């Protein structure tokens, strides 16, 4: 089925992105650790808290798509767990439609933040005076990526529903606990 091949390809791609983001976080942790050690001898890089906060913002925006495809987002499925088959798949697709709408709205609202920083040449109000566009551009791209992934996953699930393959949606829009039992 083309939908499941698309999901598998997106999972591989997002795992590679997650690995790169994880390496970036490890690099940031090493930088902070080096700064802590330097403080013990009276020196400091300075700005490690600012850089770490940027790293967390980037990791969050890019990590959301990975969490989506690994069924890692929190779900409140009190009603869903009492259903099966088509009804359960409909709950899942409804949840994905809602998520896609929210994430697209976030990505759309993130653009003016970046656009204003680009237009004004904004810098952080910190000793580093980091140009905000340097951080906001990959942050914005992460939200756009998450919105794109969410919409593609939703469309794949809808396609399977329309084709009468509701049970095939469980592995990529279901809940994590149940997905583990399906593997």
Backbone as CSV, one residue per row, in Angstrom:
resi,resn,N_x,N_y,N_z,CA_x,CA_y,CA_z,C_x,C_y,C_z
1,UNK,0.835,-1.182,0.000,0.000,0.000,0.000,0.876,1.241,0.000
2,UNK,0.584,2.187,-0.863,1.437,3.381,-0.953,1.438,4.204,0.336
3,UNK,0.312,4.235,1.045,0.251,5.030,2.281,1.245,4.510,3.315
4,UNK,1.316,3.206,3.476,2.227,2.630,4.473,3.684,2.788,4.047
5,UNK,3.947,2.766,2.738,5.311,3.027,2.265,5.705,4.483,2.529
6,UNK,4.763,5.394,2.335,5.021,6.811,2.624,5.346,6.990,4.098
7,UNK,4.533,6.381,4.964,4.755,6.493,6.411,6.120,5.909,6.784
8,UNK,6.479,4.765,6.218,7.781,4.144,6.512,8.920,5.056,6.076
9,UNK,8.797,5.675,4.914,9.837,6.590,4.434,9.934,7.816,5.338
10,UNK,8.794,8.347,5.752,8.800,9.507,6.653,9.411,9.147,8.003
11,UNK,9.141,7.942,8.481,9.753,7.505,9.752,11.270,7.463,9.625
12,UNK,11.767,6.900,8.530,13.230,6.836,8.330,13.824,8.241,8.268
13,UNK,13.184,9.124,7.541,13.672,10.495,7.411,13.664,11.209,8.764
14,UNK,12.587,11.056,9.509,12.507,11.724,10.812,13.453,11.121,11.840
15,UNK,13.758,9.846,11.715,14.763,9.253,12.604,16.141,9.848,12.321
16,UNK,16.446,10.087,11.059,17.722,10.726,10.711,17.769,12.156,11.246
17,UNK,16.670,12.878,11.104,16.602,14.243,11.641,16.751,14.212,13.159
18,UNK,16.083,13.271,13.817,16.182,13.160,15.277,17.614,12.861,15.706
19,UNK,18.312,12.055,14.931,19.712,11.762,15.243,20.559,13.028,15.144
20,UNK,20.348,13.822,14.099,21.092,15.081,13.954,20.771,16.048,15.091
21,UNK,19.496,16.148,15.438,19.101,17.025,16.540,19.713,16.530,17.849
22,UNK,19.704,15.224,18.053,20.314,14.651,19.257,21.806,14.939,19.334
23,UNK,22.490,14.845,18.206,23.922,15.183,18.174,24.133,16.660,18.509
24,UNK,23.238,17.503,18.015,23.308,18.926,18.358,23.121,19.164,19.845
25,UNK,22.180,18.438,20.447,21.969,18.568,21.893,23.173,18.064,22.683
26,UNK,23.777,16.968,22.217,24.997,16.480,22.880,26.119,17.504,22.775
27,UNK,26.251,18.121,21.613,27.255,19.174,21.433,27.002,20.342,22.365
28,UNK,25.740,20.709,22.505,25.377,21.802,23.405,25.686,21.426,24.852
29,UNK,25.375,20.184,25.223,25.675,19.726,26.587,27.179,19.746,26.842
30,UNK,27.980,19.357,25.864,29.438,19.390,26.015,29.925,20.823,26.182
31,UNK,29.320,21.740,25.433,29.671,23.157,25.527,29.360,23.702,26.924
32,UNK,28.191,23.361,27.443,27.808,23.808,28.783,28.731,23.187,29.827
33,UNK,29.039,21.921,29.679,29.942,21.243,30.618,31.320,21.899,30.604
34,UNK,31.823,22.200,29.416,33.130,22.874,29.318,33.078,24.237,30.001
35,UNK,31.981,24.946,29.848,31.843,26.251,30.494,31.826,26.106,32.014
36,UNK,31.152,25.071,32.511,31.113,24.834,33.959,32.516,24.542,34.489
37,UNK,33.259,23.731,33.754,34.636,23.421,34.169,35.489,24.678,34.145
38,UNK,35.343,25.477,33.110,36.118,26.719,33.021,35.787,27.682,34.159
39,UNK,34.548,27.696,34.598,34.167,28.578,35.711,34.924,28.212,36.988
40,UNK,35.273,26.953,37.125,35.995,26.504,38.316,37.407,27.083,38.373
41,UNK,37.930,27.475,37.223,39.275,28.063,37.182,39.229,29.551,36.857
42,UNK,38.036,30.158,37.007,37.919,31.601,36.872,37.666,32.123,35.467
43,UNK,37.309,31.276,34.539,37.012,31.718,33.169,35.622,31.215,32.772
44,UNK,35.120,31.728,31.665,33.819,31.272,31.173,33.661,31.665,29.716
45,UNK,32.958,30.825,28.979,32.603,31.193,27.606,31.572,32.318,27.630
46,UNK,30.647,32.223,28.566,29.539,33.172,28.638,28.472,32.818,27.619
47,UNK,27.246,33.015,27.998,26.139,32.806,27.081,25.687,31.370,26.912
48,UNK,26.227,30.459,27.712,25.830,29.057,27.530,24.351,28.848,27.835
49,UNK,23.811,29.606,28.781,22.385,29.473,29.079,21.541,29.906,27.884
50,UNK,21.960,30.963,27.224,21.244,31.443,26.034,21.327,30.413,24.899
51,UNK,22.502,29.905,24.654,22.698,28.927,23.585,21.917,27.645,23.881
52,UNK,21.918,27.217,25.150,21.164,26.018,25.530,19.669,26.226,25.327
53,UNK,19.170,27.422,25.605,17.735,27.665,25.404,17.389,27.654,23.919
54,UNK,18.276,28.158,23.084,18.052,28.076,21.638,18.057,26.613,21.180
55,UNK,18.983,25.841,21.711,19.066,24.424,21.340,17.786,23.689,21.729
56,UNK,17.237,24.003,22.885,16.001,23.353,23.317,14.827,23.750,22.421
57,UNK,14.757,25.022,22.020,13.679,25.461,21.130,13.770,24.741,19.785
58,UNK,14.983,24.604,19.264,15.165,23.917,17.982,14.857,22.428,18.111
59,UNK,15.324,21.816,19.179,15.068,20.387,19.386,13.575,20.125,19.525
60,UNK,12.874,21.016,20.180,11.431,20.850,20.347,10.712,20.958,19.008
61,UNK,11.001,22.000,18.249,10.263,22.172,16.991,10.551,21.036,16.012
62,UNK,11.805,20.581,15.934,12.135,19.486,15.018,11.759,18.118,15.581
63,UNK,11.736,17.988,16.889,11.423,16.703,17.501,9.953,16.344,17.473
64,UNK,9.093,17.319,17.262,7.653,17.048,17.249,7.251,16.092,16.131
65,UNK,7.830,16.239,14.946,7.484,15.341,13.832,7.954,13.923,14.128
66,UNK,9.126,13.802,14.736,9.618,12.482,15.128,8.661,11.832,16.126
67,UNK,8.265,12.605,17.144,7.334,12.074,18.153,6.005,11.678,17.517
68,UNK,5.552,12.444,16.531,4.301,12.111,15.853,4.386,10.743,15.183
69,UNK,5.452,10.517,14.437,5.567,9.275,13.680,5.957,8.085,14.542
70,UNK,6.427,8.339,15.753,6.739,7.259,16.694,5.629,7.092,17.728
71,UNK,4.500,7.732,17.491,3.337,7.689,18.386,3.699,8.155,19.795
72,UNK,4.518,9.195,19.868,5.019,9.663,21.149,4.260,10.817,21.767
73,UNK,3.266,11.356,21.080,2.509,12.456,21.653,1.492,11.921,22.660
74,UNK,1.231,12.704,23.671,0.294,12.311,24.716,-1.113,12.270,24.136
75,UNK,-1.820,11.219,24.476,-3.211,11.072,24.024,-4.081,10.760,25.229
76,UNK,-5.223,11.375,25.266,-6.228,11.033,26.264,-7.259,10.212,25.510
77,UNK,-7.243,8.912,25.736,-8.048,8.015,24.916,-9.050,7.215,25.749
78,UNK,-9.697,7.895,26.659,-10.663,7.256,27.546,-11.786,6.567,26.768
79,UNK,-12.307,7.209,25.751,-13.395,6.641,24.956,-12.833,5.708,23.886
80,UNK,-11.726,6.109,23.271,-11.135,5.369,22.160,-10.817,3.925,22.526
81,UNK,-10.299,3.687,23.729,-9.901,2.334,24.128,-11.089,1.375,24.256
82,UNK,-12.268,1.921,24.327,-13.467,1.084,24.445,-14.090,0.769,23.081
83,UNK,-13.411,1.177,22.030,-13.920,0.947,20.676,-12.949,0.067,19.898
84,UNK,-13.380,-0.334,18.715,-12.535,-1.171,17.853,-12.766,-0.785,16.403
85,UNK,-11.903,-1.290,15.551,-12.081,-1.195,14.107,-12.286,0.203,13.582
86,UNK,-13.338,0.373,12.815,-13.615,1.625,12.128,-13.836,2.778,13.105
87,UNK,-14.563,2.534,14.185,-14.842,3.610,15.151,-13.532,4.108,15.764
88,UNK,-12.651,3.196,16.127,-11.354,3.573,16.687,-10.542,4.358,15.660
89,UNK,-10.537,3.898,14.427,-9.809,4.601,13.370,-10.383,5.995,13.145
90,UNK,-11.694,6.128,13.249,-12.312,7.450,13.101,-11.874,8.389,14.226
91,UNK,-11.788,7.878,15.460,-11.269,8.688,16.570,-9.825,9.121,16.274
92,UNK,-9.020,8.188,15.797,-7.621,8.496,15.489,-7.502,9.556,14.403
93,UNK,-8.274,9.411,13.347,-8.208,10.373,12.250,-8.736,11.727,12.699
94,UNK,-9.788,11.730,13.515,-10.278,12.998,14.051,-9.187,13.687,14.882
95,UNK,-8.491,12.904,15.706,-7.385,13.459,16.503,-6.298,14.033,15.595
96,UNK,-5.996,13.335,14.500,-4.974,13.820,13.568,-5.418,15.085,12.838
97,UNK,-6.694,15.153,12.494,-7.202,16.368,11.847,-7.078,17.548,12.797
98,UNK,-7.436,17.341,14.056,-7.301,18.404,15.062,-5.845,18.805,15.242
99,UNK,-4.959,17.800,15.353,-3.543,18.109,15.520,-3.004,18.873,14.315
100,UNK,-3.349,18.420,13.137,-2.878,19.091,11.931,-3.330,20.543,11.905
101,UNK,-4.581,20.781,12.264,-5.081,22.152,12.297,-4.317,23.027,13.270
102,UNK,-4.053,22.503,14.446,-3.312,23.268,15.462,-1.876,23.529,15.010
103,UNK,-1.232,22.501,14.482,0.176,22.649,14.089,0.316,23.581,12.893
104,UNK,-0.588,23.491,11.952,-0.552,24.430,10.817,-0.755,25.857,11.330
105,UNK,-1.667,26.045,12.269,-1.876,27.380,12.843,-0.617,27.881,13.536
106,UNK,0.072,27.022,14.270,1.320,27.419,14.934,2.363,27.818,13.897
107,UNK,2.516,27.011,12.845,3.504,27.323,11.803,3.167,28.645,11.120
108,UNK,1.886,28.865,10.842,1.472,30.122,10.204,1.755,31.307,11.126
109,UNK,1.475,31.153,12.401,1.705,32.241,13.363,3.188,32.437,13.679
110,UNK,4.013,31.428,13.434,5.449,31.563,13.687,6.115,32.416,12.605
111,UNK,5.564,32.414,11.398,6.189,33.179,10.315,6.321,34.674,10.628
112,UNK,5.279,35.365,11.126,5.457,36.792,11.413,6.565,37.079,12.435
113,UNK,6.788,36.151,13.343,7.868,36.320,14.322,9.210,36.375,13.590
114,UNK,9.435,35.416,12.707,10.674,35.383,11.931,10.744,36.567,10.971
115,UNK,9.649,36.860,10.291,9.637,37.960,9.316,9.993,39.289,9.981
116,UNK,9.479,39.528,11.181,9.780,40.762,11.902,11.260,40.823,12.279
117,UNK,11.805,39.698,12.699,13.231,39.673,13.049,14.104,39.929,11.821
118,UNK,13.704,39.339,10.701,14.458,39.566,9.463,14.367,41.026,9.029
119,UNK,13.170,41.588,9.063,12.948,42.976,8.633,13.703,43.965,9.509
120,UNK,13.667,43.731,10.822,14.272,44.682,11.767,15.729,44.374,12.090
121,UNK,16.228,43.227,11.625,17.586,42.838,12.013,17.690,42.647,13.515
122,UNK,16.652,42.098,14.121,16.560,41.973,15.580,17.669,41.093,16.143
123,UNK,18.144,41.493,17.313,19.122,40.695,18.045,18.579,40.440,19.449
124,UNK,19.102,39.411,20.071,18.693,39.079,21.433,19.139,40.185,22.383
125,UNK,18.330,40.436,23.382,18.649,41.433,24.391,19.501,40.775,25.477
126,UNK,20.663,40.287,25.053,21.582,39.561,25.926,23.004,40.002,25.589
127,UNK,23.962,39.625,26.414,25.355,39.990,26.092,25.832,39.438,24.734
128,UNK,25.312,38.296,24.293,25.738,37.746,23.003,25.147,38.506,21.817
129,UNK,24.023,39.181,22.033,23.321,39.904,20.964,23.166,39.049,19.708
130,UNK,22.724,37.818,19.917,22.540,36.869,18.827,21.503,37.395,17.836
131,UNK,21.828,37.422,16.547,20.788,37.767,15.569,19.663,36.732,15.657
132,UNK,18.466,37.193,15.961,17.359,36.274,16.217,16.985,35.445,15.000
133,UNK,17.192,35.974,13.821,16.869,35.201,12.606,17.714,33.942,12.514
134,UNK,18.918,33.942,13.073,19.772,32.744,13.052,19.117,31.587,13.796
135,UNK,18.400,31.913,14.832,17.740,30.888,15.639,16.311,30.659,15.161
136,UNK,15.635,31.733,14.809,14.231,31.613,14.438,14.023,30.939,13.088
137,UNK,14.986,31.018,12.191,14.829,30.367,10.885,14.746,28.843,11.030
138,UNK,15.705,28.184,11.694,15.546,26.730,11.867,14.384,26.372,12.799
139,UNK,14.080,27.223,13.755,12.918,26.995,14.632,11.641,26.998,13.804
140,UNK,11.474,28.004,12.958,10.313,28.088,12.071,10.262,26.892,11.118
141,UNK,11.402,26.530,10.551,11.461,25.384,9.632,11.020,24.108,10.344
142,UNK,11.368,23.946,11.609,10.937,22.782,12.378,9.427,22.732,12.524
143,UNK,8.800,23.875,12.784,7.339,23.903,12.893,6.679,23.627,11.551
144,UNK,7.253,24.162,10.480,6.704,23.886,9.144,6.840,22.391,8.828
145,UNK,7.978,21.811,9.179,8.192,20.375,8.967,7.158,19.557,9.733
146,UNK,6.926,19.909,10.983,5.942,19.203,11.795,4.546,19.350,11.177
147,UNK,4.201,20.540,10.711,2.897,20.756,10.076,2.777,19.906,8.815
148,UNK,3.816,19.875,8.024,3.816,19.072,6.797,3.660,17.586,7.127
149,UNK,4.443,17.098,8.088,4.343,15.687,8.494,2.957,15.357,9.015
150,UNK,2.396,16.236,9.827,1.068,16.002,10.391,0.010,15.917,9.289
151,UNK,0.095,16.808,8.315,-0.878,16.794,7.213,-0.714,15.553,6.338
152,UNK,0.519,15.161,6.065,0.744,13.965,5.249,0.227,12.722,5.970
153,UNK,0.526,12.607,7.255,0.049,11.460,8.034,-1.484,11.432,8.048
154,UNK,-2.099,12.585,8.221,-3.560,12.668,8.214,-4.121,12.230,6.864
155,UNK,-3.519,12.705,5.789,-3.996,12.331,4.452,-3.819,10.834,4.189
156,UNK,-2.710,10.273,4.653,-2.511,8.821,4.495,-3.580,8.039,5.258
157,UNK,-3.877,8.478,6.477,-4.900,7.799,7.275,-6.275,7.946,6.627
158,UNK,-6.597,9.128,6.145,-7.871,9.333,5.458,-7.975,8.464,4.213
159,UNK,-6.887,8.370,3.462,-6.872,7.539,2.256,-7.163,6.083,2.596
160,UNK,-6.534,5.588,3.650,-6.791,4.199,4.054,-8.233,4.004,4.512
161,UNK,-8.774,4.984,5.227,-10.171,4.886,5.657,-11.108,4.812,4.454
162,UNK,-10.884,5.686,3.498,-11.726,5.720,2.300,-11.635,4.406,1.529
163,UNK,-10.474,3.785,1.551,-10.266,2.520,0.840,-10.705,1.309,1.675
164,UNK,-11.307,1.563,2.839,-11.807,0.462,3.662,-10.721,-0.281,4.424
165,UNK,-9.609,0.363,4.688,-8.482,-0.265,5.385,-8.255,0.388,6.752
166,UNK,-9.306,0.554,7.517,-9.236,1.237,8.813,-8.206,0.607,9.742
167,UNK,-8.086,-0.711,9.740,-7.154,-1.392,10.657,-5.698,-1.037,10.355
168,UNK,-5.399,-0.647,9.129,-4.022,-0.304,8.769,-3.584,1.061,9.304
169,UNK,-4.523,1.860,9.787,-4.161,3.179,10.324,-3.592,3.094,11.733
170,UNK,-3.892,2.014,12.434,-3.497,1.860,13.843,-1.997,2.036,14.055
171,UNK,-1.185,1.518,13.150,0.268,1.528,13.358,0.897,2.905,13.213
172,UNK,0.180,3.896,12.684,0.796,5.217,12.566,-0.063,6.372,13.073
173,UNK,-1.321,6.142,13.407,-2.115,7.174,14.070,-2.793,6.655,15.330
174,UNK,-2.499,5.415,15.708,-3.064,4.839,16.925,-2.343,5.359,18.156
175,UNK,-2.579,4.688,19.248,-1.928,5.064,20.512,-0.742,4.145,20.750
176,UNK,0.285,4.659,21.373,1.545,3.943,21.559,1.373,2.596,22.255
177,UNK,0.631,2.562,23.343,0.490,1.312,24.114,-0.115,0.217,23.254
178,UNK,-1.112,0.566,22.469,-1.732,-0.436,21.601,-0.843,-0.786,20.424
179,UNK,-0.076,0.184,19.936,0.805,-0.076,18.796,1.862,-1.096,19.156
180,UNK,2.312,-1.079,20.393,3.318,-2.049,20.824,2.780,-3.474,20.762
181,UNK,1.497,-3.630,21.039,0.921,-4.970,21.006,0.657,-5.435,19.576
182,UNK,0.635,-4.506,18.636,0.377,-4.849,17.243,1.639,-5.309,16.509
183,UNK,2.805,-4.972,17.032,4.061,-5.283,16.329,4.445,-6.714,16.460
